Amino acid sequence: MIRILLAEDEEAMRTYLHRALENAGYEVVAVNKGTTALPLLQTHHFDLLLSDIVMPEMDGIELAQRCAQVSPTTKVMFITGFAAVSMRASKEAPQAKVLSKPFHLKHLVAEVEQLFERAPARGPR
């Protein structure tokens, strides 16, 4: 099963994304900030880091850079509501996919499925 580490500081969005990804068949661990995510990346295997860019204490870009050092096989996808931040992410972490808010959950799941070349989910499992 594909394991996703979700780092999102907004509780409602974190809950929403967590539920949608689990319903699509992924194992998800959700945290509210990058400084909480980093130790998990150091001690557990995750296939994907799905991170908001703008977060307190450690932004998603710094988290992705540290992820590349401690878990180089973990893929990275950013979510953000800020166009300028999206451009910075594309420049500083060019290997990462960037999704701009608002987005439909089907689009997020499709992007994750494409990242892992997985067949689309057929509803809750």
N, CA, C and O atoms as a printed pandas DataFrame, in Angstrom:
     atom_number atom_name residue_name chain_id  residue_number  x_coord  y_coord  z_coord
0              1         N          MET        A               1    0.842   -1.179    0.000
1              2        CA          MET        A               1    0.000    0.000    0.000
2              3         C          MET        A               1    0.890    1.245    0.000
3              4         O          MET        A               1    1.904    1.289    0.696
4              5         N          ILE        A               2    0.513    2.233   -0.766
5              6        CA          ILE        A               2    1.261    3.479   -0.844
6              7         C          ILE        A               2    0.997    4.287    0.418
7              8         O          ILE        A               2   -0.150    4.491    0.818
8              9         N          ARG        A               3    2.097    4.750    1.045
9             10        CA          ARG        A               3    2.011    5.521    2.286
10            11         C          ARG        A               3    2.279    6.990    1.988
11            12         O          ARG        A               3    3.263    7.337    1.333
12            13         N          ILE        A               4    1.388    7.847    2.480
13            14        CA          ILE        A               4    1.479    9.285    2.247
14            15         C          ILE        A               4    1.621    9.998    3.586
15            16         O          ILE        A               4    0.879    9.725    4.529
16            17         N          LEU        A               5    2.579   10.909    3.656
17            18        CA          LEU        A               5    2.701   11.808    4.797
18            19         C          LEU        A               5    2.129   13.146    4.364
19            20         O          LEU        A               5    2.659   13.796    3.464
20            21         N          LEU        A               6    1.057   13.548    5.003
21            22        CA          LEU        A               6    0.356   14.792    4.690
22            23         C          LEU        A               6    0.726   15.836    5.741
23            24         O          LEU        A               6    0.486   15.633    6.931
24            25         N          ALA        A               7    1.306   16.948    5.306
25            26        CA          ALA        A               7    1.644   18.058    6.199
26            27         C          ALA        A               7    0.818   19.265    5.780
27            28         O          ALA        A               7    1.064   19.872    4.737
28            29         N          GLU        A               8   -0.158   19.602    6.602
29            30        CA          GLU        A               8   -1.096   20.698    6.303
30            31         C          GLU        A               8   -1.487   21.347    7.626
31            32         O          GLU        A               8   -1.990   20.673    8.525
32            33         N          ASP        A               9   -1.257   22.657    7.747
33            34        CA          ASP        A               9   -1.516   23.319    9.019
34            35         C          ASP        A               9   -2.987   23.641    9.257
35            36         O          ASP        A               9   -3.397   23.791   10.407
36            37         N          GLU        A              10   -3.777   23.749    8.219
37            38        CA          GLU        A              10   -5.200   24.061    8.382
38            39         C          GLU        A              10   -5.970   22.774    8.682
39            40         O          GLU        A              10   -6.020   21.862    7.857
40            41         N          GLU        A              11   -6.563   22.714    9.863
41            42        CA          GLU        A              11   -7.185   21.479   10.334
42            43         C          GLU        A              11   -8.287   20.960    9.413
43            44         O          GLU        A              11   -8.328   19.766    9.113
44            45         N          ALA        A              12   -9.176   21.838    8.962
45            46        CA          ALA        A              12  -10.276   21.389    8.101
46            47         C          ALA        A              12   -9.748   20.799    6.798
47            48         O          ALA        A              12  -10.226   19.756    6.350
48            49         N          MET        A              13   -8.774   21.455    6.193
49            50        CA          MET        A              13   -8.192   20.959    4.944
50            51         C          MET        A              13   -7.458   19.639    5.183
51            52         O          MET        A              13   -7.548   18.717    4.372
52            53         N          ARG        A              14   -6.733   19.554    6.299
53            54        CA          ARG        A              14   -5.992   18.333    6.622
54            55         C          ARG        A              14   -6.954   17.152    6.781
55            56         O          ARG        A              14   -6.700   16.069    6.254
56            57         N          THR        A              15   -8.041   17.357    7.495
57            58        CA          THR        A              15   -9.035   16.304    7.695
58            59         C          THR        A              15   -9.670   15.903    6.373
59            60         O          THR        A              15   -9.837   14.714    6.100
60            61         N          TYR        A              16  -10.019   16.868    5.563
61            62        CA          TYR        A              16  -10.645   16.668    4.265
62            63         C          TYR        A              16   -9.743   15.847    3.339
63            64         O          TYR        A              16  -10.191   14.878    2.727
64            65         N          LEU        A              17   -8.466   16.241    3.242
65            66        CA          LEU        A              17   -7.519   15.541    2.378
66            67         C          LEU        A              17   -7.215   14.142    2.902
67            68         O          LEU        A              17   -7.130   13.185    2.133
68            69         N          HIS        A              18   -7.056   14.035    4.204
69            70        CA          HIS        A              18   -6.780   12.740    4.827
70            71         C          HIS        A              18   -7.886   11.740    4.485
71            72         O          HIS        A              18   -7.612   10.619    4.056
72            73         N          ARG        A              19   -9.114   12.152    4.677
73            74        CA          ARG        A              19  -10.256   11.274    4.406
74            75         C          ARG        A              19  -10.334   10.894    2.927
75            76         O          ARG        A              19  -10.562    9.731    2.596
76            77         N          ALA        A              20  -10.150   11.851    2.058
77            78        CA          ALA        A              20  -10.243   11.586    0.615
78            79         C          ALA        A              20   -9.160   10.609    0.157
79            80         O          ALA        A              20   -9.435    9.704   -0.631
80            81         N          LEU        A              21   -7.949   10.785    0.638
81            82        CA          LEU        A              21   -6.857    9.901    0.236
82            83         C          LEU        A              21   -7.029    8.495    0.806
83            84         O          LEU        A              21   -6.722    7.513    0.131
84            85         N          GLU        A              22   -7.512    8.391    2.036
85            86        CA          GLU        A              22   -7.786    7.060    2.599
86            87         C          GLU        A              22   -8.898    6.371    1.823
87            88         O          GLU        A              22   -8.819    5.172    1.555
88            89         N          ASN        A              23   -9.935    7.122    1.461
89            90        CA          ASN        A              23  -11.037    6.545    0.674
90            91         C          ASN        A              23  -10.570    6.077   -0.701
91            92         O          ASN        A              23  -11.174    5.184   -1.295
92            93         N          ALA        A              24   -9.500    6.677   -1.204
93            94        CA          ALA        A              24   -8.937    6.277   -2.500
94            95         C          ALA        A              24   -7.982    5.090   -2.358
95            96         O          ALA        A              24   -7.433    4.611   -3.350
96            97         N          GLY        A              25   -7.782    4.615   -1.118
97            98        CA          GLY        A              25   -6.980    3.418   -0.916
98            99         C          GLY        A              25   -5.548    3.636   -0.466
99           100         O          GLY        A              25   -4.735    2.714   -0.529
100          101         N          TYR        A              26   -5.226    4.834   -0.014
101          102        CA          TYR        A              26   -3.873    5.124    0.455
102          103         C          TYR        A              26   -3.816    5.083    1.977
103          104         O          TYR        A              26   -4.811    5.343    2.653
104          105         N          GLU        A              27   -2.647    4.753    2.507
105          106        CA          GLU        A              27   -2.409    4.859    3.940
106          107         C          GLU        A              27   -1.865    6.266    4.180
107          108         O          GLU        A              27   -0.877    6.666    3.564
108          109         N          VAL        A              28   -2.509    7.014    5.073
109          110        CA          VAL        A              28   -2.159    8.422    5.266
110          111         C          VAL        A              28   -1.841    8.700    6.730
111          112         O          VAL        A              28   -2.576    8.295    7.630
112          113         N          VAL        A              29   -0.733    9.397    6.947
113          114        CA          VAL        A              29   -0.392    9.937    8.259
114          115         C          VAL        A              29   -0.437   11.448    8.084
115          116         O          VAL        A              29    0.255   11.992    7.223
116          117         N          ALA        A              30   -1.243   12.131    8.888
117          118        CA          ALA        A              30   -1.430   13.571    8.740
118          119         C          ALA        A              30   -0.872   14.315    9.952
119          120         O          ALA        A              30   -1.110   13.935   11.098
120          121         N          VAL        A              31   -0.123   15.384    9.671
121          122        CA          VAL        A              31    0.446   16.226   10.714
122          123         C          VAL        A              31    0.167   17.688   10.378
123          124         O          VAL        A              31   -0.170   18.031    9.245
124          125         N          ASN        A              32    0.318   18.547   11.405
125          126        CA          ASN        A              32   -0.059   19.944   11.222
126          127         C          ASN        A              32    1.094   20.895   10.920
127          128         O          ASN        A              32    0.867   22.091   10.742
128          129         N          LYS        A              33    2.329   20.387   10.859
129          130        CA          LYS        A              33    3.447   21.275   10.535
130          131         C          LYS        A              33    4.673   20.475   10.106
131          132         O          LYS        A              33    4.800   19.284   10.391
132          133         N          GLY        A              34    5.557   21.164    9.419
133          134        CA          GLY        A              34    6.759   20.525    8.901
134          135         C          GLY        A              34    7.676   20.002    9.983
135          136         O          GLY        A              34    8.313   18.964    9.807
136          137         N          THR        A              35    7.754   20.708   11.108
137          138        CA          THR        A              35    8.634   20.261   12.187
138          139         C          THR        A              35    8.139   18.974   12.825
139          140         O          THR        A              35    8.914   18.277   13.479
140          141         N          THR        A              36    6.882   18.648   12.653
141          142        CA          THR        A              36    6.351   17.362   13.104
142          143         C          THR        A              36    6.565   16.302   12.029
143          144         O          THR        A              36    6.780   15.133   12.346
144          145         N          ALA        A              37    6.508   16.698   10.775
145          146        CA          ALA        A              37    6.680   15.759    9.662
146          147         C          ALA        A              37    8.109   15.252    9.536
147          148         O          ALA        A              37    8.322   14.073    9.251
148          149         N          LEU        A              38    9.083   16.119    9.742
149          150        CA          LEU        A              38   10.479   15.748    9.508
150          151         C          LEU        A              38   10.930   14.530   10.314
151          152         O          LEU        A              38   11.534   13.630    9.729
152          153         N          PRO        A              39   10.672   14.450   11.619
153          154        CA          PRO        A              39   11.094   13.248   12.350
154          155         C          PRO        A              39   10.425   11.967   11.829
155          156         O          PRO        A              39   11.016   10.889   11.883
156          157         N          LEU        A              40    9.210   12.091   11.333
157          158        CA          LEU        A              40    8.525   10.917   10.769
158          159         C          LEU        A              40    9.220   10.456    9.493
159          160         O          LEU        A              40    9.350    9.257    9.246
160          161         N          LEU        A              41    9.663   11.409    8.691
161          162        CA          LEU        A              41   10.397   11.065    7.469
162          163         C          LEU        A              41   11.728   10.382    7.794
163          164         O          LEU        A              41   12.215    9.556    7.022
164          165         N          GLN        A              42   12.302   10.733    8.933
165          166        CA          GLN        A              42   13.581   10.160    9.332
166          167         C          GLN        A              42   13.431    8.746    9.890
167          168         O          GLN        A              42   14.377    7.959    9.851
168          169         N          THR        A              43   12.244    8.421   10.409
169          170        CA          THR        A              43   12.079    7.132   11.103
170          171         C          THR        A              43   11.106    6.163   10.444
171          172         O          THR        A              43   11.048    4.996   10.830
172          173         N          HIS        A              44   10.344    6.621    9.461
173          174        CA          HIS        A              44    9.350    5.772    8.797
174          175         C          HIS        A              44    9.456    5.927    7.282
175          176         O          HIS        A              44    9.941    6.941    6.780
176          177         N          HIS        A              45    8.998    4.915    6.574
177          178        CA          HIS        A              45    8.992    4.992    5.105
178          179         C          HIS        A              45    7.683    5.614    4.622
179          180         O          HIS        A              45    6.597    5.209    5.037
180          181         N          PHE        A              46    7.805    6.602    3.744
181          182        CA          PHE        A              46    6.649    7.189    3.063
182          183         C          PHE        A              46    6.965    7.241    1.571
183          184         O          PHE        A              46    8.083    7.566    1.172
184          185         N          ASP        A              47    5.976    6.922    0.763
185          186        CA          ASP        A              47    6.142    6.976   -0.687
186          187         C          ASP        A              47    5.958    8.398   -1.211
187          188         O          ASP        A              47    6.529    8.778   -2.233
188          189         N          LEU        A              48    5.140    9.185   -0.484
189          190        CA          LEU        A              48    4.822   10.542   -0.920
190          191         C          LEU        A              48    4.737   11.474    0.271
191          192         O          LEU        A              48    4.131   11.148    1.292
192          193         N          LEU        A              49    5.355   12.642    0.128
193          194        CA          LEU        A              49    5.160   13.753    1.045
194          195         C          LEU        A              49    4.232   14.724    0.332
195          196         O          LEU        A              49    4.597   15.296   -0.695
196          197         N          LEU        A              50    3.043   14.908    0.870
197          198        CA          LEU        A              50    2.070   15.854    0.335
198          199         C          LEU        A              50    2.018   17.001    1.326
199          200         O          LEU        A              50    1.521   16.842    2.441
200          201         N          SER        A              51    2.529   18.157    0.925
201          202        CA          SER        A              51    2.716   19.239    1.891
202          203         C          SER        A              51    2.178   20.567    1.398
203          204         O          SER        A              51    2.355   20.948    0.241
204          205         N          ASP        A              52    1.515   21.261    2.316
205          206        CA          ASP        A              52    1.202   22.660    2.090
206          207         C          ASP        A              52    2.542   23.386    2.036
207          208         O          ASP        A              52    3.513   22.926    2.636
208          209         N          ILE        A              53    2.610   24.494    1.338
209          210        CA          ILE        A              53    3.868   25.232    1.283
210          211         C          ILE        A              53    3.970   26.215    2.440
211          212         O          ILE        A              53    5.005   26.290    3.102
212          213         N          VAL        A              54    2.912   26.964    2.684
213          214        CA          VAL        A              54    2.932   27.980    3.728
214          215         C          VAL        A              54    2.446   27.359    5.036
215          216         O          VAL        A              54    1.257   27.100    5.217
216          217         N          MET        A              55    3.408   27.125    5.953
217          218        CA          MET        A              55    3.108   26.565    7.272
218          219         C          MET        A              55    4.013   27.238    8.294
219          220         O          MET        A              55    5.086   27.728    7.944
220          221         N          PRO        A              56    3.588   27.266    9.559
221          222        CA          PRO        A              56    4.444   27.845   10.597
222          223         C          PRO        A              56    5.644   26.945   10.901
223          224         O          PRO        A              56    5.609   25.741   10.646
224          225         N          GLU        A              57    6.683   27.532   11.437
225          226        CA          GLU        A              57    7.904   26.866   11.911
226          227         C          GLU        A              57    8.809   26.368   10.787
227          228         O          GLU        A              57   10.002   26.673   10.789
228          229         N          MET        A              58    8.276   25.609    9.826
229          230        CA          MET        A              58    9.059   25.123    8.690
230          231         C          MET        A              58    8.120   25.049    7.495
231          232         O          MET        A              58    7.130   24.319    7.526
232          233         N          ASP        A              59    8.425   25.802    6.441
233          234        CA          ASP        A              59    7.525   25.767    5.282
234          235         C          ASP        A              59    7.722   24.478    4.487
235          236         O          ASP        A              59    8.679   23.734    4.703
236          237         N          GLY        A              60    6.807   24.237    3.577
237          238        CA          GLY        A              60    6.831   23.008    2.803
238          239         C          GLY        A              60    8.053   22.858    1.917
239          240         O          GLY        A              60    8.507   21.740    1.677
240          241         N          ILE        A              61    8.590   23.959    1.429
241          242        CA          ILE        A              61    9.779   23.892    0.573
242          243         C          ILE        A              61   10.980   23.419    1.380
243          244         O          ILE        A              61   11.726   22.548    0.931
244          245         N          GLU        A              62   11.174   23.988    2.572
245          246        CA          GLU        A              62   12.273   23.524    3.419
246          247         C          GLU        A              62   12.061   22.064    3.812
247          248         O          GLU        A              62   13.011   21.282    3.842
248          249         N          LEU        A              63   10.821   21.701    4.110
249          250        CA          LEU        A              63   10.516   20.312    4.450
250          251         C          LEU        A              63   10.878   19.386    3.284
251          252         O          LEU        A              63   11.458   18.321    3.496
252          253         N          ALA        A              64   10.544   19.784    2.071
253          254        CA          ALA        A              64   10.860   18.968    0.891
254          255         C          ALA        A              64   12.368   18.841    0.699
255          256         O          ALA        A              64   12.861   17.772    0.338
256          257         N          GLN        A              65   13.099   19.920    0.937
257          258        CA          GLN        A              65   14.555   19.869    0.806
258          259         C          GLN        A              65   15.150   18.922    1.844
259          260         O          GLN        A              65   16.068   18.160    1.539
260          261         N          ARG        A              66   14.636   18.967    3.052
261          262        CA          ARG        A              66   15.125   18.051    4.096
262          263         C          ARG        A              66   14.700   16.620    3.792
263          264         O          ARG        A              66   15.447   15.677    4.053
264          265         N          CYS        A              67   13.518   16.461    3.248
265          266        CA          CYS        A              67   13.033   15.134    2.856
266          267         C          CYS        A              67   13.985   14.518    1.836
267          268         O          CYS        A              67   14.306   13.333    1.921
268          269         N          ALA        A              68   14.433   15.314    0.881
269          270        CA          ALA        A              68   15.356   14.812   -0.144
270          271         C          ALA        A              68   16.651   14.301    0.474
271          272         O          ALA        A              68   17.277   13.387   -0.063
272          273         N          GLN        A              69   17.055   14.883    1.592
273          274        CA          GLN        A              69   18.283   14.452    2.268
274          275         C          GLN        A              69   18.075   13.169    3.070
275          276         O          GLN        A              69   18.911   12.267    3.028
276          277         N          VAL        A              70   16.953   13.086    3.806
277          278        CA          VAL        A              70   16.764   11.949    4.723
278          279         C          VAL        A              70   15.987   10.792    4.101
279          280         O          VAL        A              70   16.085    9.658    4.570
280          281         N          SER        A              71   15.218   11.068    3.052
281          282        CA          SER        A              71   14.406   10.035    2.412
282          283         C          SER        A              71   14.327   10.308    0.910
283          284         O          SER        A              71   13.270   10.680    0.402
284          285         N          PRO        A              72   15.435   10.126    0.205
285          286        CA          PRO        A              72   15.503   10.529   -1.206
286          287         C          PRO        A              72   14.535    9.814   -2.147
287          288         O          PRO        A              72   14.288   10.310   -3.247
288          289         N          THR        A              73   13.985    8.679   -1.759
289          290        CA          THR        A              73   13.040    7.989   -2.639
290          291         C          THR        A              73   11.602    8.481   -2.456
291          292         O          THR        A              73   10.720    8.116   -3.234
292          293         N          THR        A              74   11.363    9.304   -1.438
293          294        CA          THR        A              74   10.022    9.840   -1.209
294          295         C          THR        A              74    9.717   10.923   -2.235
295          296         O          THR        A              74   10.469   11.888   -2.372
296          297         N          LYS        A              75    8.614   10.759   -2.952
297          298        CA          LYS        A              75    8.190   11.767   -3.924
298          299         C          LYS        A              75    7.538   12.917   -3.164
299          300         O          LYS        A              75    7.081   12.745   -2.033
300          301         N          VAL        A              76    7.498   14.093   -3.794
301          302        CA          VAL        A              76    6.964   15.290   -3.142
302          303         C          VAL        A              76    5.911   15.931   -4.030
303          304         O          VAL        A              76    6.085   16.067   -5.241
304          305         N          MET        A              77    4.803   16.323   -3.387
305          306        CA          MET        A              77    3.767   17.095   -4.061
306          307         C          MET        A              77    3.358   18.226   -3.115
307          308         O          MET        A              77    3.118   18.002   -1.928
308          309         N          PHE        A              78    3.284   19.438   -3.656
309          310        CA          PHE        A              78    2.895   20.601   -2.864
310          311         C          PHE        A              78    1.450   20.978   -3.146
311          312         O          PHE        A              78    0.931   20.752   -4.240
312          313         N          ILE        A              79    0.811   21.559   -2.133
313          314        CA          ILE        A              79   -0.488   22.191   -2.304
314          315         C          ILE        A              79   -0.370   23.605   -1.742
315          316         O          ILE        A              79    0.206   23.814   -0.674
316          317         N          THR        A              80   -0.920   24.571   -2.472
317          318        CA          THR        A              80   -0.824   25.956   -2.018
318          319         C          THR        A              80   -1.959   26.789   -2.585
319          320         O          THR        A              80   -2.528   26.473   -3.630
320          321         N          GLY        A              81   -2.268   27.844   -1.883
321          322        CA          GLY        A              81   -3.272   28.790   -2.342
322          323         C          GLY        A              81   -2.650   30.080   -2.841
323          324         O          GLY        A              81   -3.367   31.030   -3.153
324          325         N          PHE        A              82   -1.329   30.129   -2.920
325          326        CA          PHE        A              82   -0.630   31.354   -3.275
326          327         C          PHE        A              82    0.163   31.161   -4.567
327          328         O          PHE        A              82    1.080   30.340   -4.621
328          329         N          ALA        A              83   -0.188   31.912   -5.595
329          330        CA          ALA        A              83    0.468   31.760   -6.906
330          331         C          ALA        A              83    1.965   32.063   -6.832
331          332         O          ALA        A              83    2.769   31.338   -7.418
332          333         N          ALA        A              84    2.349   33.129   -6.114
333          334        CA          ALA        A              84    3.766   33.485   -6.030
334          335         C          ALA        A              84    4.551   32.386   -5.328
335          336         O          ALA        A              84    5.684   32.094   -5.710
336          337         N          VAL        A              85    3.967   31.780   -4.318
337          338        CA          VAL        A              85    4.620   30.699   -3.583
338          339         C          VAL        A              85    4.757   29.480   -4.493
339          340         O          VAL        A              85    5.756   28.763   -4.431
340          341         N          SER        A              86    3.759   29.251   -5.331
341          342        CA          SER        A              86    3.798   28.147   -6.278
342          343         C          SER        A              86    4.983   28.300   -7.228
343          344         O          SER        A              86    5.659   27.319   -7.542
344          345         N          MET        A              87    5.235   29.514   -7.684
345          346        CA          MET        A              87    6.358   29.762   -8.579
346          347         C          MET        A              87    7.683   29.517   -7.857
347          348         O          MET        A              87    8.614   28.963   -8.441
348          349         N          ARG        A              88    7.771   29.925   -6.597
349          350        CA          ARG        A              88    8.992   29.697   -5.815
350          351         C          ARG        A              88    9.228   28.198   -5.634
351          352         O          ARG        A              88   10.359   27.723   -5.736
352          353         N          ALA        A              89    8.155   27.462   -5.367
353          354        CA          ALA        A              89    8.278   26.017   -5.180
354          355         C          ALA        A              89    8.774   25.350   -6.453
355          356         O          ALA        A              89    9.624   24.462   -6.399
356          357         N          SER        A              90    8.251   25.769   -7.588
357          358        CA          SER        A              90    8.671   25.186   -8.864
358          359         C          SER        A              90   10.149   25.434   -9.128
359          360         O          SER        A              90   10.828   24.608   -9.737
360          361         N          LYS        A              91   10.637   26.573   -8.666
361          362        CA          LYS        A              91   12.049   26.910   -8.865
362          363         C          LYS        A              91   12.943   26.158   -7.872
363          364         O          LYS        A              91   13.997   25.652   -8.258
364          365         N          GLU        A              92   12.537   26.079   -6.601
365          366        CA          GLU        A              92   13.389   25.500   -5.560
366          367         C          GLU        A              92   13.255   23.985   -5.424
367          368         O          GLU        A              92   14.144   23.329   -4.881
368          369         N          ALA        A              93   12.164   23.434   -5.907
369          370        CA          ALA        A              93   11.956   21.980   -5.862
370          371         C          ALA        A              93   11.338   21.549   -7.187
371          372         O          ALA        A              93   10.177   21.141   -7.220
372          373         N          PRO        A              94   12.103   21.633   -8.289
373          374        CA          PRO        A              94   11.537   21.387   -9.617
374          375         C          PRO        A              94   10.994   19.972   -9.831
375          376         O          PRO        A              94   10.173   19.761  -10.724
376          377         N          GLN        A              95   11.432   19.009   -9.034
377          378        CA          GLN        A              95   10.951   17.640   -9.180
378          379         C          GLN        A              95    9.567   17.450   -8.551
379          380         O          GLN        A              95    8.931   16.418   -8.763
380          381         N          ALA        A              96    9.101   18.426   -7.787
381          382        CA          ALA        A              96    7.826   18.308   -7.081
382          383         C          ALA        A              96    6.668   18.825   -7.928
383          384         O          ALA        A              96    6.802   19.815   -8.647
384          385         N          LYS        A              97    5.556   18.154   -7.834
385          386        CA          LYS        A              97    4.310   18.601   -8.466
386          387         C          LYS        A              97    3.689   19.658   -7.558
387          388         O          LYS        A              97    3.749   19.528   -6.336
388          389         N          VAL        A              98    3.097   20.695   -8.131
389          390        CA          VAL        A              98    2.444   21.742   -7.347
390          391         C          VAL        A              98    0.981   21.820   -7.755
391          392         O          VAL        A              98    0.666   22.031   -8.926
392          393         N          LEU        A              99    0.088   21.648   -6.785
393          394        CA          LEU        A              99   -1.348   21.809   -7.007
394          395         C          LEU        A              99   -1.790   23.106   -6.347
395          396         O          LEU        A              99   -1.498   23.338   -5.174
396          397         N          SER        A             100   -2.484   23.943   -7.085
397          398        CA          SER        A             100   -2.957   25.209   -6.535
398          399         C          SER        A             100   -4.373   25.064   -6.007
399          400         O          SER        A             100   -5.243   24.494   -6.666
400          401         N          LYS        A             101   -4.591   25.592   -4.801
401          402        CA          LYS        A             101   -5.926   25.612   -4.207
402          403         C          LYS        A             101   -6.712   26.716   -4.900
403          404         O          LYS        A             101   -6.119   27.728   -5.271
404          405         N          PRO        A             102   -7.987   26.571   -5.085
405          406        CA          PRO        A             102   -8.774   25.376   -4.754
406          407         C          PRO        A             102   -8.638   24.324   -5.846
407          408         O          PRO        A             102   -8.454   24.653   -7.017
408          409         N          PHE        A             103   -8.728   23.077   -5.460
409          410        CA          PHE        A             103   -8.717   21.983   -6.410
410          411         C          PHE        A             103   -9.770   20.976   -5.966
411          412         O          PHE        A             103  -10.144   20.924   -4.794
412          413         N          HIS        A             104  -10.233   20.194   -6.902
413          414        CA          HIS        A             104  -11.224   19.163   -6.594
414          415         C          HIS        A             104  -10.495   17.929   -6.095
415          416         O          HIS        A             104   -9.411   17.608   -6.581
416          417         N          LEU        A             105  -11.078   17.241   -5.135
417          418        CA          LEU        A             105  -10.440   16.043   -4.588
418          419         C          LEU        A             105  -10.163   15.003   -5.658
419          420         O          LEU        A             105   -9.158   14.296   -5.584
420          421         N          LYS        A             106  -11.031   14.896   -6.646
421          422        CA          LYS        A             106  -10.796   13.950   -7.742
422          423         C          LYS        A             106   -9.499   14.287   -8.473
423          424         O          LYS        A             106   -8.771   13.394   -8.907
424          425         N          HIS        A             107   -9.217   15.581   -8.606
425          426        CA          HIS        A             107   -7.988   16.010   -9.271
426          427         C          HIS        A             107   -6.772   15.632   -8.437
427          428         O          HIS        A             107   -5.770   15.167   -8.980
428          429         N          LEU        A             108   -6.849   15.825   -7.127
429          430        CA          LEU        A             108   -5.745   15.446   -6.248
430          431         C          LEU        A             108   -5.483   13.944   -6.332
431          432         O          LEU        A             108   -4.341   13.518   -6.501
432          433         N          VAL        A             109   -6.536   13.149   -6.215
433          434        CA          VAL        A             109   -6.383   11.690   -6.280
434          435         C          VAL        A             109   -5.827   11.275   -7.639
435          436         O          VAL        A             109   -4.970   10.395   -7.715
436          437         N          ALA        A             110   -6.303   11.898   -8.704
437          438        CA          ALA        A             110   -5.800   11.574  -10.048
438          439         C          ALA        A             110   -4.308   11.903  -10.167
439          440         O          ALA        A             110   -3.554   11.149  -10.781
440          441         N          GLU        A             111   -3.887   13.015   -9.587
441          442        CA          GLU        A             111   -2.471   13.386   -9.624
442          443         C          GLU        A             111   -1.616   12.377   -8.848
443          444         O          GLU        A             111   -0.532   12.004   -9.296
444          445         N          VAL        A             112   -2.104   11.940   -7.691
445          446        CA          VAL        A             112   -1.370   10.946   -6.900
446          447         C          VAL        A             112   -1.309    9.628   -7.668
447          448         O          VAL        A             112   -0.258    8.989   -7.728
448          449         N          GLU        A             113   -2.440    9.221   -8.258
449          450        CA          GLU        A             113   -2.464    7.981   -9.037
450          451         C          GLU        A             113   -1.496    8.045  -10.207
451          452         O          GLU        A             113   -0.801    7.073  -10.503
452          453         N          GLN        A             114   -1.453    9.194  -10.872
453          454        CA          GLN        A             114   -0.536    9.367  -11.999
454          455         C          GLN        A             114    0.913    9.311  -11.519
455          456         O          GLN        A             114    1.767    8.726  -12.186
456          457         N          LEU        A             115    1.183    9.904  -10.391
457          458        CA          LEU        A             115    2.536    9.901   -9.838
458          459         C          LEU        A             115    3.047    8.486   -9.612
459          460         O          LEU        A             115    4.232    8.205   -9.789
460          461         N          PHE        A             116    2.144    7.603   -9.221
461          462        CA          PHE        A             116    2.523    6.215   -8.969
462          463         C          PHE        A             116    2.051    5.272  -10.080
463          464         O          PHE        A             116    2.146    4.050   -9.960
464          465         N          GLU        A             117    1.533    5.876  -11.179
465          466        CA          GLU        A             117    1.043    5.089  -12.333
466          467         C          GLU        A             117    0.109    3.990  -11.899
467          468         O          GLU        A             117    0.247    2.833  -12.295
468          469         N          ARG        A             118   -0.855    4.378  -11.067
469          470        CA          ARG        A             118   -1.813    3.465  -10.482
470          471         C          ARG        A             118   -3.158    3.601  -11.181
471          472         O          ARG        A             118   -3.517    4.689  -11.629
472          473         N          ALA        A             119   -3.883    2.535  -11.274
473          474        CA          ALA        A             119   -5.236    2.598  -11.844
474          475         C          ALA        A             119   -6.126    3.402  -10.913
475          476         O          ALA        A             119   -5.943    3.348   -9.697
476          477         N          PRO        A             120   -7.087    4.149  -11.451
477          478        CA          PRO        A             120   -7.976    4.954  -10.614
478          479         C          PRO        A             120   -8.727    4.098   -9.588
479          480         O          PRO        A             120   -9.060    2.939   -9.837
480          481         N          ALA        A             121   -8.975    4.700   -8.447
481          482        CA          ALA        A             121   -9.729    4.019   -7.383
482          483         C          ALA        A             121  -11.183    3.898   -7.794
483          484         O          ALA        A             121  -11.687    4.727   -8.552
484          485         N          ARG        A             122  -11.844    2.896   -7.315
485          486        CA          ARG        A             122  -13.256    2.650   -7.635
486          487         C          ARG        A             122  -14.123    2.854   -6.403
487          488         O          ARG        A             122  -14.875    1.961   -6.013
488          489         N          GLY        A             123  -14.019    4.028   -5.790
489          490        CA          GLY        A             123  -14.831    4.323   -4.617
490          491         C          GLY        A             123  -14.140    3.879   -3.336
491          492         O          GLY        A             123  -13.018    3.374   -3.374
492          493         N          PRO        A             124  -14.819    4.070   -2.185
493          494        CA          PRO        A             124  -14.231    3.714   -0.888
494          495         C          PRO        A             124  -13.889    2.245   -0.777
495          496         O          PRO        A             124  -14.564    1.386   -1.345
496          497         N          ARG        A             125  -12.828    1.969   -0.034
497          498        CA          ARG        A             125  -12.398    0.586    0.184
498          499         C          ARG        A             125  -12.486    0.241    1.634
499          500         O          ARG        A             125  -12.166   -0.883    2.022
